[in-house]
Amino acid sequence: MAYLPSLRQLSYLVALAKELNFTRAAEACFVGQSTLSAGLKELEESLGVQLFERDRQNVSITPAGLEVLGRAKTILAASEDLVQRAESLGKPMSATIRLGVIPTIAPFLLPLVMPKIRKRFPNLKITLREDLTANLLTRLADHQLDFALIALPYELGNLLVEELFSDEFWLVARSDDPALKAKEITLPIKMADRLLLLEEGHCIREHSMQACKKSDIRNVDGYEATSLLTLIQMVESGLGIALLPEMAIKSGLLNHSDLEARPLATPAPKRVIALVARASTAHQEEFLALSSCIKECSEMSQGLKRTRGISK
């Protein structure tokens, strides 16, 4: 009967699957190459399957290896969560939390939230990483992050999710643009032909297309913006119009520009800001505390109130 694999053997598996090179994988695990090779051989013999194909030039993972790899990552993540949870039991709210935030949230929400968190939980340390949603969720699954602050809708699988507040989209255009002339602005499908978008990977791109009820919008003349700031500059240059989240507009993003932003007619398209974590996270208390702080900031801050009007 096969014996249970050790956590060390599973870590060797994950390292080699990532590097596909025995020397680099051994260095990543801080062991010699012979130790890593022996550990993987024992793992393969125990499980009764070949995990890797090897020759003098290349290393590749087998289909069985891919199946085992996914489970190995889950086991390693759960083991680390267990250790972190045990450490935190004696020192509540004193952990180091690795928080990922998407670029269309970070500069607008974090300046409001972080001072409140530092004041309320002085022993809680938070490190930040800004990245696209897909990259953050990959890092979360790989245990490189503890939480991620993202925008929904987005497919999240079995992650722990706390919805925090809604963030409506506003129409942004030059002040002389005909799109702003109506008393009540709707977003008809025909307006999609003028809609400028962020590049692939930004969730606001998908949200904008959903708002227009189209899944095949092509950016005007092939233009794609890499950031909200670039998107604003493109609109200001007369290339088209854009949908921007209310939190960005209320933060003063359009200050010193010739652009105007108008709320859309009810029901306006919106995104939902959410904090997500692994279901097995060891930081349940911190997860709830951060969620509470962000909700309070969204309710108290003038920038995130649900007021409707004209912003410039």
Rosetta silent file (secondary structure, phi, psi, omega in degrees, C-alpha in Angstrom):
SEQUENCE: MAYLPSLRQLSYLVALAKELNFTRAAEACFVGQSTLSAGLKELEESLGVQLFERDRQNVSITPAGLEVLGRAKTILAASEDLVQRAESLGKPMSATIRLGVIPTIAPFLLPLVMPKIRKRFPNLKITLREDLTANLLTRLADHQLDFALIALPYELGNLLVEELFSDEFWLVARSDDPALKAKEITLPIKMADRLLLLEEGHCIREHSMQACKKSDIRNVDGYEATSLLTLIQMVESGLGIALLPEMAIKSGLLNHSDLEARPLATPAPKRVIALVARASTAHQEEFLALSSCIKECSEMSQGLKRTRGISK
SCORE:     score description
SCORE:     0.000 S_00000001
   1 L     0.000  136.852 -178.556    0.000    0.000    0.000 S_00000001
   2 L   -66.229  140.469  175.598    1.267    3.442   -0.920 S_00000001
   3 L   -88.599  160.781 -178.776    2.390    5.641    1.946 S_00000001
   4 L   -69.023  137.397  177.569    1.260    9.232    2.273 S_00000001
   5 L   -69.454  151.746  177.259    3.494   11.747    0.490 S_00000001
   6 L   -86.349  159.767  176.457    5.341   14.242    2.618 S_00000001
   7 H   -62.892  -33.141  179.202    4.875   17.987    2.333 S_00000001
   8 H   -65.016  -43.466  178.358    8.522   18.228    1.303 S_00000001
   9 H   -62.198  -41.020  178.848    7.963   15.848   -1.606 S_00000001
  10 H   -65.600  -35.244  177.587    4.928   17.831   -2.714 S_00000001
  11 H   -67.912  -33.966  175.009    6.972   21.044   -2.571 S_00000001
  12 H   -63.043  -43.379  179.227    9.579   19.402   -4.820 S_00000001
  13 H   -59.084  -47.673 -178.321    6.803   18.536   -7.263 S_00000001
  14 H   -64.303  -41.785 -178.932    5.483   22.110   -7.336 S_00000001
  15 H   -63.956  -45.001 -178.545    8.957   23.579   -7.747 S_00000001
  16 H   -70.127  -35.022  177.357    9.918   21.319  -10.663 S_00000001
  17 H   -63.684  -31.400  179.678    6.546   21.859  -12.359 S_00000001
  18 H   -78.179  -45.266 -173.195    7.221   25.594  -12.215 S_00000001
  19 H   -87.515  -31.587 -173.474   10.875   25.578  -13.288 S_00000001
  20 L    51.314   37.704  179.475   10.983   22.466  -15.528 S_00000001
  21 L  -156.351  122.663 -174.237   14.661   22.395  -14.623 S_00000001
  22 H   -64.960  -38.723 -178.225   16.147   20.272  -11.831 S_00000001
  23 H   -64.389  -49.425 -179.027   18.914   22.707  -10.951 S_00000001
  24 H   -67.031  -37.224  179.231   16.615   25.724  -10.585 S_00000001
  25 H   -65.234  -40.993  178.181   13.955   23.680   -8.769 S_00000001
  26 H   -64.013  -41.311  177.841   16.529   22.413   -6.268 S_00000001
  27 H   -62.936  -38.495  179.202   17.779   25.951   -5.678 S_00000001
  28 H   -65.928  -29.012 -179.722   14.211   27.127   -5.090 S_00000001
  29 H   -94.963   -0.746  179.184   13.780   24.386   -2.467 S_00000001
  30 L    60.021   41.308  175.703   17.218   25.047   -0.904 S_00000001
  31 L  -134.789  169.309  175.129   18.349   21.443   -1.421 S_00000001
  32 L   -76.294  159.748 -177.945   20.807   19.667   -3.654 S_00000001
  33 H   -64.036  -36.024 -179.874   19.714   18.366   -7.040 S_00000001
  34 H   -66.879  -36.330  178.286   20.246   14.756   -5.964 S_00000001
  35 H   -65.547  -43.936  178.866   18.009   15.264   -2.910 S_00000001
  36 H   -64.082  -43.497 -179.452   15.225   16.725   -5.053 S_00000001
  37 H   -62.739  -42.011 -179.805   15.534   13.927   -7.636 S_00000001
  38 H   -66.434  -41.000  179.541   15.418   11.254   -4.949 S_00000001
  39 H   -63.417  -40.226  179.022   12.395   12.825   -3.292 S_00000001
  40 H   -70.396  -36.031  177.672   10.484   12.974   -6.579 S_00000001
  41 H   -63.759  -42.404  177.953   11.421    9.383   -7.424 S_00000001
  42 H   -63.641  -38.238  179.624   10.068    8.254   -4.047 S_00000001
  43 H   -64.936  -44.538  178.928    6.882   10.235   -4.666 S_00000001
  44 H   -63.192  -42.483  179.882    6.368    8.636   -8.079 S_00000001
  45 H   -64.803  -39.299 -179.551    6.996    5.147   -6.676 S_00000001
  46 H   -67.078  -43.117 -177.541    4.587    5.754   -3.802 S_00000001
  47 H   -80.871  -20.170  179.579    1.800    7.064   -6.018 S_00000001
  48 L    76.772   22.266  178.677    2.444    4.521   -8.747 S_00000001
  49 L  -136.709  154.059  175.073    2.427    7.118  -11.565 S_00000001
  50 L   -87.710  124.024 -176.447    5.029    8.935  -13.593 S_00000001
  51 L   -93.320  -31.500 -177.271    4.873   12.653  -12.812 S_00000001
  52 E  -135.033  150.013  168.521    7.572   13.944  -15.188 S_00000001
  53 E  -104.101  130.630 -174.332    9.206   12.928  -18.447 S_00000001
  54 E  -129.235  143.829  164.428   12.952   13.553  -18.414 S_00000001
  55 L  -145.513 -171.449 -175.866   15.832   13.403  -20.820 S_00000001
  56 L   -68.408  -21.142 -174.572   19.171   15.165  -20.983 S_00000001
  57 L  -104.633  -36.901 -168.901   17.671   18.231  -22.598 S_00000001
  58 L  -134.431  156.583  171.847   14.113   18.652  -21.348 S_00000001
  59 E  -129.757  130.508  177.157   11.736   18.100  -18.461 S_00000001
  60 E  -137.280  150.646 -178.449    7.967   18.007  -19.000 S_00000001
  61 E   -91.374  139.844 -178.240    5.072   17.195  -16.714 S_00000001
  62 L   -83.547  165.269  174.865    2.784   14.284  -17.578 S_00000001
  63 H   -56.228  -40.406  176.615   -1.038   14.417  -17.553 S_00000001
  64 H   -64.549  -37.296  177.854   -0.979   12.446  -14.308 S_00000001
  65 H   -62.205  -39.867  177.896    1.546   14.936  -12.970 S_00000001
  66 H   -62.755  -39.914  178.804   -0.789   17.816  -13.757 S_00000001
  67 H   -63.936  -45.997 -179.429   -3.592   16.109  -11.846 S_00000001
  68 H   -67.819  -36.336 -178.654   -1.368   15.507   -8.818 S_00000001
  69 H   -58.513  -45.698 -179.842    0.079   19.029   -9.070 S_00000001
  70 H   -59.818  -41.701  179.438   -3.298   20.705   -8.563 S_00000001
  71 H   -71.345  -34.723  179.105   -3.982   18.654   -5.452 S_00000001
  72 H   -63.320  -42.091  178.576   -0.448   19.207   -4.164 S_00000001
  73 H   -62.068  -40.920  179.266   -0.875   22.977   -4.332 S_00000001
  74 H   -63.726  -43.401 -179.857   -4.131   22.714   -2.402 S_00000001
  75 H   -64.901  -44.075 -179.750   -2.532   20.559    0.306 S_00000001
  76 H   -64.423  -41.376  178.959    0.481   22.853    0.671 S_00000001
  77 H   -63.872  -43.375  179.748   -1.721   25.952    0.861 S_00000001
  78 H   -64.981  -35.956  178.656   -3.949   24.366    3.490 S_00000001
  79 H   -65.962  -42.162  177.656   -0.872   23.329    5.502 S_00000001
  80 H   -66.105  -39.671  176.367    0.493   26.863    5.471 S_00000001
  81 H   -60.242  -39.449  179.093   -2.920   28.203    6.470 S_00000001
  82 H   -61.544  -46.209  179.914   -2.917   25.784    9.396 S_00000001
  83 H   -63.340  -45.636 -179.706    0.470   27.004   10.616 S_00000001
  84 H   -63.151  -38.809  179.410   -0.501   30.666   10.224 S_00000001
  85 H   -64.485  -42.319  178.916   -3.768   30.088   12.047 S_00000001
  86 H   -62.584  -40.297  179.545   -1.991   28.437   14.959 S_00000001
  87 H   -66.592  -34.325 -175.361    0.459   31.347   15.171 S_00000001
  88 H   -80.506  -15.467 -177.059   -2.350   33.924   15.111 S_00000001
  89 H   -61.410  -36.933 -179.516   -4.390   32.315   17.891 S_00000001
  90 L   -86.089  -13.265 -177.900   -2.154   33.800   20.562 S_00000001
  91 L  -136.844   75.690 -178.254   -1.763   37.175   18.842 S_00000001
  92 L   -63.209  142.281  177.312   -5.039   38.291   17.271 S_00000001
  93 L    56.830   37.871  177.377   -4.867   41.069   14.631 S_00000001
  94 L  -131.506   17.279 -178.046   -1.064   41.076   14.615 S_00000001
  95 L   -81.878  173.348  169.553   -0.375   39.110   11.453 S_00000001
  96 E  -104.280  117.736 -176.379    1.209   40.252    8.208 S_00000001
  97 E  -104.509  127.720  176.890   -1.448   40.301    5.496 S_00000001
  98 E   -97.165  109.350 -173.238   -0.473   40.221    1.828 S_00000001
  99 E  -109.406  127.521  174.055   -3.193   42.146    0.029 S_00000001
 100 E  -101.784  142.029 -178.163   -3.616   42.317   -3.738 S_00000001
 101 E  -138.623  138.797  178.706   -5.599   45.148   -5.323 S_00000001
 102 L   -76.769  153.737 -174.279   -6.581   45.787   -8.933 S_00000001
 103 L   -62.710  -24.807 -178.392   -5.319   49.049  -10.546 S_00000001
 104 L   -88.324    7.381  173.593   -8.813   50.531  -10.958 S_00000001
 105 L  -120.017  -44.577 -169.894   -9.387   50.349   -7.193 S_00000001
 106 H   -48.459  -54.210 -173.949   -5.984   50.831   -5.538 S_00000001
 107 H   -72.697  -14.298 -175.168   -5.333   54.576   -6.068 S_00000001
 108 H  -101.717  -32.696 -175.864   -8.888   55.602   -5.197 S_00000001
 109 H  -100.259  -39.172 -175.194   -9.796   53.404   -2.232 S_00000001
 110 H   -60.416  -39.124  177.621   -6.547   52.611   -0.431 S_00000001
 111 H   -61.036  -24.061  177.874   -5.784   56.235    0.615 S_00000001
 112 H   -84.929  -36.849 -171.206   -9.132   56.228    2.420 S_00000001
 113 H   -86.784  -42.815 -171.631   -8.917   52.768    3.947 S_00000001
 114 H   -60.256  -44.022  178.186   -5.286   52.281    4.970 S_00000001
 115 H   -59.981  -36.974  179.389   -5.097   55.109    7.582 S_00000001
 116 H   -66.298  -41.563  179.301   -8.248   53.773    9.227 S_00000001
 117 H   -65.777  -43.724 -179.256   -6.854   50.237    9.356 S_00000001
 118 H   -62.839  -37.929 -179.238   -3.513   51.410   10.773 S_00000001
 119 H   -71.214  -41.093 -175.690   -5.245   53.424   13.477 S_00000001
 120 H   -78.331  -35.342 -177.225   -7.684   50.686   14.462 S_00000001
 121 L  -128.710   75.915 -174.049   -5.239   47.755   14.257 S_00000001
 122 L   -62.533  -22.442 -178.979   -1.730   49.116   14.916 S_00000001
 123 L   -92.315   -3.794  179.171   -0.187   45.632   15.143 S_00000001
 124 L   -87.625  124.794 -179.702   -1.600   44.466   11.827 S_00000001
 125 E  -104.911  133.909 -179.279    0.897   44.706    8.981 S_00000001
 126 E  -126.390  124.109  172.160   -0.312   44.898    5.386 S_00000001
 127 E  -104.660  145.685 -171.458    1.840   44.530    2.300 S_00000001
 128 E  -117.200  145.180  171.728    0.321   45.545   -1.029 S_00000001
 129 E  -138.583  126.313  177.391    0.539   44.277   -4.588 S_00000001
 130 E  -100.454  129.531 -179.021   -1.241   45.918   -7.509 S_00000001
 131 L  -165.488  172.484  177.164   -2.042   43.683  -10.467 S_00000001
 132 L   -71.002  158.151 -174.035   -4.795   42.523  -12.798 S_00000001
 133 H   -55.678  -50.061 -176.743   -7.568   40.332  -11.401 S_00000001
 134 H   -59.043  -41.002  179.744   -6.477   37.081  -13.042 S_00000001
 135 H   -67.507  -39.811  179.108   -2.912   37.490  -11.783 S_00000001
 136 H   -63.873  -42.459 -178.369   -4.068   38.299   -8.252 S_00000001
 137 H   -68.332  -33.374  174.882   -6.313   35.241   -8.113 S_00000001
 138 H   -64.431  -44.674  178.189   -3.472   33.035   -9.342 S_00000001
 139 H   -64.944  -35.141  177.853   -1.231   34.400   -6.604 S_00000001
 140 H   -64.430  -46.258  179.601   -4.020   33.890   -4.091 S_00000001
 141 H   -64.439  -33.900 -179.187   -4.393   30.248   -5.102 S_00000001
 142 L   -85.886    6.906  176.267   -0.616   29.767   -4.963 S_00000001
 143 L    69.704   22.514  175.168   -0.512   31.199   -1.429 S_00000001
 144 L   -91.068  -13.987  173.740    1.503   34.245   -2.472 S_00000001
 145 L  -131.037  155.885  176.154   -1.342   36.521   -1.357 S_00000001
 146 L   -97.465  -44.745  179.905   -3.785   36.308    1.544 S_00000001
 147 E  -132.530  161.623  172.844   -6.595   38.544    0.250 S_00000001
 148 E  -138.369  135.727  177.627   -7.483   40.292   -3.004 S_00000001
 149 E  -104.076  110.559 -171.320   -9.595   43.411   -3.462 S_00000001
 150 E  -133.897 -178.150  178.484  -11.314   43.095   -6.826 S_00000001
 151 E  -118.257  137.115  176.764  -14.449   44.039   -8.762 S_00000001
 152 E  -102.861  156.291   10.401  -17.342   41.739   -9.576 S_00000001
 153 L   -79.955  144.270  176.373  -18.787   40.165  -11.621 S_00000001
 154 L  -161.777  140.447 -179.743  -15.907   37.740  -12.020 S_00000001
 155 L   -70.476  121.493 -171.985  -15.767   33.952  -11.862 S_00000001
 156 L  -119.732   -2.802  179.590  -14.348   33.082   -8.425 S_00000001
 157 L    63.367 -131.163 -176.471  -14.913   29.362   -7.946 S_00000001
 158 L  -103.021   26.611  178.781  -15.001   28.399   -4.263 S_00000001
 159 L   -68.920  154.292  172.506  -13.233   31.464   -2.875 S_00000001
 160 E   -76.599  126.381 -173.348  -14.440   33.198    0.269 S_00000001
 161 E  -127.989  130.923  172.995  -16.176   36.397   -0.913 S_00000001
 162 E  -123.265  109.325  177.788  -17.342   39.471    0.996 S_00000001
 163 E   -75.844  131.658 -170.302  -19.194   42.013   -1.149 S_00000001
 164 E  -103.744  -52.682  177.656  -18.413   45.499    0.149 S_00000001
 165 E  -166.092  164.034  178.729  -20.231   48.146   -1.903 S_00000001
 166 E   -93.846  147.465 -178.256  -21.472   49.004   -5.377 S_00000001
 167 E  -133.238  103.214 -175.720  -19.607   51.362   -7.678 S_00000001
 168 E   -73.587  155.568  175.884  -21.660   52.736  -10.565 S_00000001
 169 E   -95.003  138.368  177.495  -20.239   53.586  -13.980 S_00000001
 170 E  -113.992  151.763  176.490  -20.494   57.153  -15.295 S_00000001
 171 E   -85.533  130.017 -179.396  -20.240   58.339  -18.874 S_00000001
 172 E  -118.794  130.531 -179.981  -17.165   60.488  -19.538 S_00000001
 173 E  -156.305  170.388  172.615  -16.813   62.698  -22.624 S_00000001
 174 E   -64.101  150.811 -174.580  -15.650   66.102  -23.780 S_00000001
 175 L   -61.020  -24.626  179.954  -17.934   68.871  -22.581 S_00000001
 176 L   -95.981   10.869 -177.421  -19.132   69.550  -26.142 S_00000001
 177 L   -75.199  133.584  179.200  -19.898   65.903  -26.899 S_00000001
 178 H   -57.964  -23.946 -178.322  -23.504   65.254  -28.033 S_00000001
 179 H   -63.877  -20.533 -177.658  -23.638   62.251  -25.706 S_00000001
 180 H   -94.830   -1.298 -171.786  -23.877   64.633  -22.723 S_00000001
 181 L   -77.211  -27.469 -177.100  -26.736   66.778  -24.046 S_00000001
 182 L   -69.768  147.402  177.816  -29.658   64.628  -22.924 S_00000001
 183 L   -65.877  -37.595  177.839  -31.249   65.338  -19.536 S_00000001
 184 L  -123.340  116.216 -172.179  -31.210   61.632  -18.740 S_00000001
 185 L   -93.125  122.654  172.310  -28.312   59.734  -20.227 S_00000001
 186 L  -107.984  175.581 -178.004  -28.777   56.140  -21.267 S_00000001
 187 L  -123.660   77.731 -179.178  -26.238   53.892  -22.902 S_00000001
 188 L   -67.356  158.879 -178.001  -27.738   52.618  -26.152 S_00000001
 189 H   -60.169  -33.150 -177.952  -25.993   49.919  -28.088 S_00000001
 190 H   -64.180  -23.956  178.748  -25.178   52.356  -30.900 S_00000001
 191 H   -70.822  -17.407 -178.989  -22.986   54.313  -28.486 S_00000001
 192 H   -61.038  -26.464 -179.267  -20.740   51.250  -28.219 S_00000001
 193 H   -66.789  -18.093 -179.575  -19.131   52.195  -31.539 S_00000001
 194 H  -107.219    2.530 -172.764  -17.565   55.225  -29.826 S_00000001
 195 E   -81.208  123.927  175.498  -16.649   53.520  -26.567 S_00000001
 196 L   -88.411  143.531 -174.463  -12.943   53.456  -25.685 S_00000001
 197 L  -128.396  157.865  168.666  -11.755   50.500  -23.615 S_00000001
 198 E   -74.958  163.569 -178.928   -8.852   49.408  -21.481 S_00000001
 199 L   -69.916  167.208  179.575   -6.656   46.630  -22.863 S_00000001
 200 L   -54.147  139.815  178.637   -7.378   42.943  -22.348 S_00000001
 201 L   109.689  -26.361  177.740   -7.059   41.788  -18.750 S_00000001
 202 L   -83.699  128.793 -177.053   -8.737   44.769  -17.088 S_00000001
 203 H   -67.092  -26.385  178.742  -12.107   43.808  -15.639 S_00000001
 204 H   -62.262  -29.569  176.399  -13.515   47.280  -16.428 S_00000001
 205 H   -59.532  -48.828  179.482  -13.186   46.352  -20.092 S_00000001
 206 H   -65.322  -39.943  179.974  -15.572   43.432  -19.571 S_00000001
 207 H   -63.723  -38.860  179.592  -17.888   45.520  -17.399 S_00000001
 208 H   -65.314  -41.747  179.321  -18.086   48.214  -20.075 S_00000001
 209 H   -66.833  -37.008  176.822  -18.984   45.679  -22.743 S_00000001
 210 H   -65.191  -37.356  179.758  -21.642   44.173  -20.473 S_00000001
 211 H   -62.485  -33.677  178.551  -23.085   47.643  -19.889 S_00000001
 212 L   -87.961    1.027 -179.344  -23.522   48.027  -23.655 S_00000001
 213 L    58.543   35.265  177.790  -24.953   44.520  -23.859 S_00000001
 214 L  -134.142  142.782  179.290  -22.274   43.612  -26.373 S_00000001
 215 L  -111.169    3.163 -174.818  -19.477   41.082  -26.111 S_00000001
 216 L  -128.633   30.558  179.282  -17.667   41.971  -29.316 S_00000001
 217 L   -65.696  135.658  172.673  -16.937   45.697  -28.984 S_00000001
 218 L  -110.022  133.750  179.604  -13.793   46.753  -30.765 S_00000001
 219 L   -56.372  147.672 -178.995  -11.966   49.803  -29.528 S_00000001
 220 H   -55.331  121.150  179.071  -12.273   52.858  -31.729 S_00000001
 221 H    54.635   24.322  177.560   -9.733   52.516  -34.558 S_00000001
 222 H    80.807    6.126 -179.547   -8.042   49.743  -32.572 S_00000001
 223 L   -71.930  139.892  173.518   -6.991   52.020  -29.701 S_00000001
 224 L  -137.757  135.638  179.811   -6.558   50.397  -26.279 S_00000001
 225 E   -95.405  145.049  178.653   -5.615   52.136  -23.051 S_00000001
 226 L   -92.182  -12.330 -179.321   -3.236   50.611  -20.540 S_00000001
 227 L  -155.473  166.970  177.303   -4.613   52.610  -17.579 S_00000001
 228 H   -63.445  -36.307  179.251   -7.498   54.866  -16.596 S_00000001
 229 H   -62.528  -43.326  177.005   -5.221   57.889  -16.939 S_00000001
 230 H   -64.451  -39.609  179.158   -4.409   56.935  -20.528 S_00000001
 231 H   -60.248  -42.435  178.307   -8.094   56.316  -21.195 S_00000001
 232 H   -63.134  -42.592  179.517   -8.928   59.826  -19.990 S_00000001
 233 H   -63.649  -35.578  178.028   -6.248   61.328  -22.219 S_00000001
 234 H   -67.437  -41.136  177.172   -7.687   59.460  -25.199 S_00000001
 235 H   -65.103  -42.269 -179.401  -11.176   60.807  -24.483 S_00000001
 236 H   -63.798  -27.542  178.901   -9.788   64.307  -24.023 S_00000001
 237 L   -79.954   -1.943  177.606   -8.112   64.003  -27.424 S_00000001
 238 L    86.063   17.619 -177.532  -11.521   63.457  -28.997 S_00000001
 239 L   -79.686  -17.945 -178.449  -11.048   59.786  -29.834 S_00000001
 240 L   164.575 -157.868  179.367  -14.317   58.693  -28.223 S_00000001
 241 E  -121.918  172.294 -178.301  -16.161   58.309  -24.924 S_00000001
 242 E  -150.164  159.199  170.237  -15.599   56.059  -21.903 S_00000001
 243 E  -107.239  125.106  179.718  -17.262   54.523  -18.892 S_00000001
 244 E  -123.141  147.005  178.284  -15.433   55.175  -15.617 S_00000001
 245 E   -68.782  146.205 -177.315  -16.237   53.951  -12.103 S_00000001
 246 H   -58.400  -37.028 -177.849  -17.756   56.518   -9.764 S_00000001
 247 H   -62.533  -33.493  178.743  -15.003   56.094   -7.169 S_00000001
 248 H   -70.863  -41.394 -179.450  -12.421   57.222   -9.739 S_00000001
 249 H   -66.416  -46.143 -178.443  -14.480   60.256  -10.756 S_00000001
 250 H   -68.366  -16.015  177.790  -15.244   61.307   -7.179 S_00000001
 251 L   -79.837   -6.953 -179.565  -11.532   61.067   -6.357 S_00000001
 252 L    95.001   20.997 -177.106  -10.852   63.982   -8.705 S_00000001
 253 L   -62.329  -28.032 -178.394   -9.464   61.993  -11.619 S_00000001
 254 L   -92.592   -0.628  177.871  -10.964   64.445  -14.112 S_00000001
 255 L   -56.349  143.691  178.945   -9.627   67.549  -12.372 S_00000001
 256 L    66.410   22.539  174.190   -7.615   69.826  -14.664 S_00000001
 257 L  -122.025  170.426  177.735   -9.192   68.238  -17.732 S_00000001
 258 L   -98.885   22.994 -176.570  -11.841   69.438  -20.186 S_00000001
 259 E  -100.488  154.388  173.451  -13.967   66.359  -19.591 S_00000001
 260 E  -124.478  151.410  178.460  -17.313   65.958  -17.911 S_00000001
 261 E  -124.439  135.898  179.140  -18.822   62.894  -16.274 S_00000001
 262 E  -127.792  140.494  173.660  -22.516   62.161  -15.961 S_00000001
 263 E   -69.811  151.956  179.732  -24.327   59.381  -14.118 S_00000001
 264 L   -91.488  158.038 -179.005  -26.365   57.079  -16.291 S_00000001
 265 L   -60.237  145.672  177.889  -30.100   56.585  -16.031 S_00000001
 266 L   -69.203  137.667    0.109  -31.345   54.102  -13.458 S_00000001
 267 L   -82.604  120.167 -177.090  -30.674   51.219  -13.361 S_00000001
 268 L   -76.767  146.175  174.746  -27.105   52.299  -14.022 S_00000001
 269 L   -63.954  147.061 -176.936  -24.456   49.697  -14.839 S_00000001
 270 E  -151.328  165.314  169.696  -22.210   49.028  -11.882 S_00000001
 271 E  -118.835  159.609  179.284  -19.491   46.850  -10.484 S_00000001
 272 E  -114.674  121.924  178.864  -19.374   45.392   -6.983 S_00000001
 273 E   -80.186  131.163 -175.366  -16.194   45.837   -4.952 S_00000001
 274 E  -140.315  149.700  172.376  -15.355   42.663   -3.040 S_00000001
 275 E  -104.152  130.183 -177.506  -12.677   41.236   -0.779 S_00000001
 276 E  -126.441  153.313  178.616  -11.808   37.615   -1.528 S_00000001
 277 E  -151.406  167.057  172.931   -9.674   34.977    0.169 S_00000001
 278 L   -65.442  146.290  179.258   -9.089   31.264    0.059 S_00000001
 279 L   -62.153  -25.686 -178.649  -11.829   29.308    1.791 S_00000001
 280 L   -93.166   10.382 -173.096   -9.139   27.758    4.003 S_00000001
 281 L   -52.968  141.771  176.356   -7.584   31.094    5.003 S_00000001
 282 L   -84.517   -4.045 -173.325   -6.035   31.281    8.448 S_00000001
 283 L  -111.799   49.959  179.032   -6.895   34.965    8.635 S_00000001
 284 H   -60.472  -43.772 -178.276  -10.666   34.880    9.069 S_00000001
 285 H   -63.236  -44.379  179.104  -10.573   37.550   11.772 S_00000001
 286 H   -66.958  -36.849  179.095   -8.447   39.874    9.663 S_00000001
 287 H   -59.917  -46.586  179.856  -10.641   39.210    6.636 S_00000001
 288 H   -68.525  -37.308 -179.734  -13.760   40.327    8.512 S_00000001
 289 H   -65.940  -44.664  178.759  -11.958   43.308   10.065 S_00000001
 290 H   -65.345  -41.044  178.371  -10.696   44.607    6.722 S_00000001
 291 H   -58.900  -44.254 -179.440  -14.103   44.079    5.150 S_00000001
 292 H   -63.282  -43.604  179.686  -15.728   46.093    7.931 S_00000001
 293 H   -62.209  -43.137 -178.831  -13.242   48.965    7.593 S_00000001
 294 H   -66.128  -40.421  177.417  -13.713   49.191    3.842 S_00000001
 295 H   -61.710  -42.915  179.479  -17.498   49.186    4.201 S_00000001
 296 H   -62.388  -42.523  179.542  -17.317   51.981    6.764 S_00000001
 297 H   -64.487  -38.104 -179.184  -15.091   54.071    4.504 S_00000001
 298 H   -67.099  -29.707 -179.868  -17.442   53.570    1.575 S_00000001
 299 H   -83.247  -35.491 -174.037  -20.364   54.811    3.666 S_00000001
 300 H   -87.558  -31.268 -174.413  -18.608   57.727    5.357 S_00000001
 301 L   -71.929  133.051  176.587  -16.474   59.073    2.538 S_00000001
 302 H   -60.891  -30.014 -177.986  -17.971   61.862    0.480 S_00000001
 303 H   -69.391  -21.364 -176.833  -16.209   60.360   -2.504 S_00000001
 304 H  -115.295   14.143  177.460  -18.186   57.131   -2.371 S_00000001
 305 L   -68.802  158.168 -178.556  -21.641   58.397   -1.479 S_00000001
 306 L   -86.871   31.354  176.561  -24.441   57.434   -3.767 S_00000001
 307 L   -70.866  152.512 -179.105  -25.124   61.033   -4.744 S_00000001
 308 L  -126.173  134.063 -179.159  -25.934   61.641   -8.381 S_00000001
 309 L   178.773 -161.039 -179.208  -25.015   64.744  -10.328 S_00000001
 310 L  -101.091  133.935  178.670  -22.494   66.254  -12.706 S_00000001
 311 E  -124.722  141.910  177.523  -18.790   65.886  -12.010 S_00000001
 312 L  -135.544    0.000    0.000  -15.935   67.539  -13.749 S_00000001
